[in-house]
Amino acid sequence: MTDDREASIREIQNHGWYHSYEVLPGVTSPGRNVTNAANIFDQRHKLPQSLSGLRALDIGALDGPYTFELERRGAEVTALDIQSPDVTGFNIARRARKSNVRYVQGSVYHLSELLKGEKFDIITYFGVWYHLKHPIIALEQIWNALKYDGLVCFEGECLCSYIESPKTHRICVDPPGATLIGKSEAPYSLFYADEYKGDKWSWYVPNAACVEQWFDCAAMKITSHGFWDSHPHQRMFGNAKKIPGRNFIEDNPVWLDTKGSR
């Protein structure tokens, strides 16, 4: 074992991580959330093994499991997160892997400004929308960053079978009732101003119909989807593409008459 590898292993093992993933062959970060990015890309999103020649953007990269898997498959990757890569462990993994990934620290709300209008073939958007007060603004920014023939791979909290009281944090709708709302064709979303599952920065929990409407409002169509519904987890994942010939729907700033004038 080389001195560089030994030093990297010590750095990995002594840091606090969120994800547990293979940073180096045989070396796993000691996080609480076990994440096999390769399997997730293969099974849920059907990404090819080779992404050579493609540009990828990983939004909400955190400590990097999806970022580095995209790079391993040959993509030119940009990672975006609001947190410092030194705090999350991202830079530890980047050094250990001798990675060429670019890291941009900032909010998805400012994507166009931060990336100066760059376009991407693949955008991964995992575990973010429920942490946002303005999820549709984020989707509009993603639309701007996505090539017209590009692909968005998404995953986020979804109302499937569990509704939590905002005061007691207990189940406030019995599972059959929550499942009925979750599977409804009508778009519903929960909203929590304080905490959801003990997380102060979780706001919206939409059902699948609502997620579909969010993407449609941002001129994107969900092309495949599935669910991870095993209490306390309730998640929706899938792929989406731009709707040909459409831009996202702008807010209407004024009332207009039938001729289009004020």
C-alpha positions as CSV (number, residue, x, y, z in Angstrom):
1,M,0.0,0.0,0.0
2,T,1.4,3.4,-1.0
3,D,1.9,6.2,1.4
4,D,-0.7,8.3,-0.6
5,R,-3.3,5.6,-0.4
6,E,-2.7,5.1,3.3
7,A,-3.1,8.9,3.9
8,S,-6.3,9.0,1.8
9,I,-7.8,6.1,3.8
10,R,-7.0,7.8,7.1
11,E,-8.6,11.0,5.8
12,I,-11.7,9.2,4.6
13,Q,-12.1,7.2,7.9
14,N,-11.6,10.2,10.1
15,H,-14.1,12.5,8.5
16,G,-17.9,12.8,9.1
17,W,-19.9,11.8,6.0
18,Y,-23.5,11.7,5.1
19,H,-23.3,9.0,2.4
20,S,-21.6,5.6,2.8
21,Y,-20.1,4.8,-0.6
22,E,-16.9,3.3,-2.1
23,V,-14.6,6.3,-2.4
24,L,-11.6,4.1,-3.4
25,P,-11.6,0.4,-4.3
26,G,-12.3,-1.4,-1.0
27,V,-12.6,1.8,1.0
28,T,-16.0,3.0,2.0
29,S,-16.9,6.4,3.6
30,P,-18.4,5.9,7.1
31,G,-21.7,7.7,6.4
32,R,-25.2,6.7,7.6
33,N,-26.9,6.6,4.2
34,V,-25.6,3.6,2.2
35,T,-25.6,4.6,-1.4
36,N,-24.7,2.5,-4.4
37,A,-24.7,5.1,-7.2
38,A,-23.8,2.6,-9.9
39,N,-26.8,0.3,-9.1
40,I,-29.1,3.4,-8.9
41,F,-28.1,4.6,-12.3
42,D,-28.4,1.1,-13.8
43,Q,-31.7,0.0,-12.3
44,R,-33.7,3.2,-11.7
45,H,-32.5,5.5,-14.5
46,K,-31.1,3.1,-17.1
47,L,-28.0,5.2,-17.8
48,P,-25.4,3.6,-20.1
49,Q,-22.1,2.4,-18.7
50,S,-20.3,4.8,-21.0
51,L,-21.1,8.5,-20.9
52,S,-18.0,9.5,-22.8
53,G,-18.3,12.8,-24.6
54,L,-21.3,13.9,-22.5
55,R,-21.5,16.8,-20.0
56,A,-23.2,16.1,-16.6
57,L,-24.4,18.3,-13.8
58,D,-25.0,16.8,-10.3
59,I,-27.3,19.2,-8.3
60,G,-27.2,18.6,-4.6
61,A,-23.9,16.7,-4.9
62,L,-23.2,16.8,-1.1
63,D,-20.2,14.4,-0.6
64,G,-20.2,13.1,-4.1
65,P,-21.4,9.5,-4.7
66,Y,-23.3,10.3,-7.9
67,T,-20.8,12.9,-9.1
68,F,-17.9,10.5,-9.1
69,E,-19.9,7.6,-10.6
70,L,-20.8,9.9,-13.5
71,E,-17.1,10.7,-13.9
72,R,-16.2,7.0,-13.7
73,R,-18.5,6.4,-16.7
74,G,-16.6,9.0,-18.7
75,A,-18.7,12.2,-18.4
76,E,-17.3,15.7,-17.9
77,V,-18.9,16.5,-14.6
78,T,-19.8,19.6,-12.7
79,A,-21.0,19.2,-9.1
80,L,-23.3,21.9,-7.4
81,D,-24.1,22.2,-3.8
82,I,-24.8,25.0,-1.3
83,Q,-22.3,23.5,1.2
84,S,-18.5,23.7,1.2
85,P,-16.8,20.7,-0.3
86,D,-14.4,20.7,2.6
87,V,-17.2,20.3,5.1
88,T,-19.1,17.5,3.3
89,G,-16.0,15.4,2.5
90,F,-16.3,16.0,-1.3
91,N,-12.8,17.4,-1.5
92,I,-11.4,14.4,0.4
93,A,-13.0,12.1,-2.2
94,R,-11.8,14.3,-5.1
95,R,-8.2,14.2,-3.9
96,A,-8.3,10.5,-3.1
97,R,-9.7,9.7,-6.6
98,K,-7.5,12.3,-8.3
99,S,-10.7,13.5,-9.9
100,N,-11.1,16.3,-12.5
101,V,-14.6,17.1,-11.4
102,R,-15.5,20.8,-11.1
103,Y,-17.3,21.9,-7.9
104,V,-19.5,25.0,-7.8
105,Q,-20.8,26.1,-4.4
106,G,-24.2,27.8,-4.7
107,S,-27.9,27.5,-4.9
108,V,-29.9,25.8,-7.7
109,Y,-32.0,29.0,-7.8
110,H,-28.9,30.8,-9.3
111,L,-27.9,28.0,-11.7
112,S,-27.9,30.1,-14.8
113,E,-25.8,32.8,-13.2
114,L,-23.3,30.4,-11.5
115,L,-22.7,28.3,-14.7
116,K,-23.0,31.3,-17.1
117,G,-25.6,29.6,-19.3
118,E,-23.8,26.3,-19.8
119,K,-25.8,23.4,-21.1
120,F,-25.7,19.7,-20.0
121,D,-26.6,16.4,-21.5
122,I,-27.4,14.8,-18.1
123,I,-28.6,16.5,-14.9
124,T,-29.0,14.6,-11.7
125,Y,-31.3,16.1,-9.2
126,F,-31.5,13.8,-6.1
127,G,-32.8,14.7,-2.7
128,V,-33.3,18.4,-3.3
129,W,-36.8,19.6,-4.1
130,Y,-38.3,19.0,-0.7
131,H,-35.6,21.2,0.8
132,L,-36.7,24.2,-1.3
133,K,-39.3,26.8,-0.6
134,H,-39.6,27.4,-4.3
135,P,-39.3,24.1,-6.1
136,I,-40.6,25.3,-9.5
137,I,-38.0,28.1,-9.7
138,A,-35.4,25.3,-9.3
139,L,-37.0,23.3,-12.1
140,E,-37.0,26.4,-14.4
141,Q,-33.3,26.8,-13.7
142,I,-32.8,23.1,-14.6
143,W,-34.7,23.6,-17.8
144,N,-32.4,26.4,-18.7
145,A,-29.3,24.3,-18.1
146,L,-30.5,21.2,-19.9
147,K,-29.8,20.6,-23.6
148,Y,-32.9,20.1,-25.7
149,D,-32.2,16.4,-26.1
150,G,-30.8,16.1,-22.5
151,L,-32.0,14.0,-19.6
152,V,-32.9,14.8,-16.0
153,C,-32.6,12.0,-13.5
154,F,-34.6,12.9,-10.4
155,E,-35.4,11.6,-6.9
156,G,-37.2,13.2,-4.0
157,E,-39.6,12.9,-1.1
158,C,-43.1,12.0,-2.4
159,L,-46.5,11.6,-0.6
160,C,-47.0,7.8,-1.0
161,S,-48.3,6.3,2.3
162,Y,-47.4,8.6,5.2
163,I,-48.7,12.0,6.4
164,E,-47.0,13.5,9.5
165,S,-48.6,16.0,11.9
166,P,-46.6,19.3,11.9
167,K,-47.2,19.6,15.7
168,T,-46.7,16.1,17.1
169,H,-44.6,14.6,14.2
170,R,-46.9,11.5,14.4
171,I,-48.9,9.9,11.6
172,C,-52.0,12.1,11.3
173,V,-53.6,10.2,8.4
174,D,-53.9,6.5,8.6
175,P,-52.0,4.6,5.9
176,P,-55.0,3.7,3.7
177,G,-56.0,7.3,3.6
178,A,-52.5,8.6,2.9
179,T,-52.1,6.0,0.2
180,L,-55.4,7.1,-1.4
181,I,-54.1,10.7,-1.5
182,G,-50.7,9.6,-2.8
183,K,-52.2,7.7,-5.7
184,S,-54.8,10.3,-6.6
185,E,-54.8,11.8,-10.1
186,A,-55.4,15.1,-8.4
187,P,-52.2,17.0,-7.5
188,Y,-51.7,17.4,-3.8
189,S,-48.8,18.6,-1.8
190,L,-48.1,18.7,2.0
191,F,-46.3,21.8,3.3
192,Y,-44.4,22.0,6.6
193,A,-43.3,25.4,7.9
194,D,-41.4,24.0,10.9
195,E,-40.2,20.4,10.7
196,Y,-40.8,17.2,8.7
197,K,-39.3,14.0,10.0
198,G,-37.2,16.0,12.3
199,D,-35.7,18.1,9.5
200,K,-36.2,21.9,9.8
201,W,-35.4,22.4,6.1
202,S,-38.0,20.1,4.5
203,W,-40.9,22.0,3.1
204,Y,-43.0,20.3,0.4
205,V,-44.1,16.7,0.1
206,P,-45.9,16.4,-3.2
207,N,-47.8,13.4,-4.5
208,A,-46.8,11.9,-7.9
209,A,-49.5,13.9,-9.7
210,C,-48.2,17.1,-8.2
211,V,-44.6,16.2,-9.2
212,E,-45.8,15.6,-12.7
213,Q,-47.5,19.1,-12.8
214,W,-44.3,20.7,-11.4
215,F,-42.3,19.3,-14.3
216,D,-45.0,20.2,-16.8
217,C,-45.0,23.8,-15.6
218,A,-41.2,23.9,-16.2
219,A,-41.8,22.5,-19.7
220,M,-40.5,19.0,-18.9
221,K,-42.2,15.7,-19.2
222,I,-41.6,12.7,-16.9
223,T,-40.7,9.7,-19.2
224,S,-40.3,7.0,-16.5
225,H,-40.8,6.8,-12.7
226,G,-41.0,4.5,-9.7
227,F,-41.3,4.6,-6.0
228,W,-39.3,3.7,-2.9
229,D,-42.1,3.4,-0.3
230,S,-41.0,1.7,2.9
231,H,-41.7,3.6,6.0
232,P,-40.2,6.0,7.0
233,H,-39.0,6.4,3.4
234,Q,-41.4,7.5,0.7
235,R,-39.6,8.6,-2.4
236,M,-40.3,9.1,-6.1
237,F,-37.6,8.6,-8.7
238,G,-37.4,8.8,-12.5
239,N,-36.3,10.5,-15.7
240,A,-37.6,13.6,-17.5
241,K,-36.9,15.4,-20.7
242,K,-37.8,18.8,-22.2
243,I,-41.1,19.1,-24.0
244,P,-40.3,19.9,-27.6
245,G,-41.3,23.4,-28.7
246,R,-42.2,24.6,-25.3
247,N,-40.7,27.0,-22.8
248,F,-41.6,27.0,-19.1
249,I,-44.6,28.9,-18.1
250,E,-43.9,32.5,-16.9
251,D,-45.7,34.1,-14.0
252,N,-48.5,36.4,-15.3
253,P,-47.5,39.8,-13.9
254,V,-50.8,41.6,-14.9
255,W,-54.3,40.9,-16.0
256,L,-54.7,41.1,-19.8
257,D,-57.9,41.5,-21.8
258,T,-58.8,39.2,-24.6
259,K,-56.7,41.2,-27.1
260,G,-53.6,40.8,-25.0
261,S,-53.4,44.4,-23.8
262,R,-53.5,45.7,-20.3
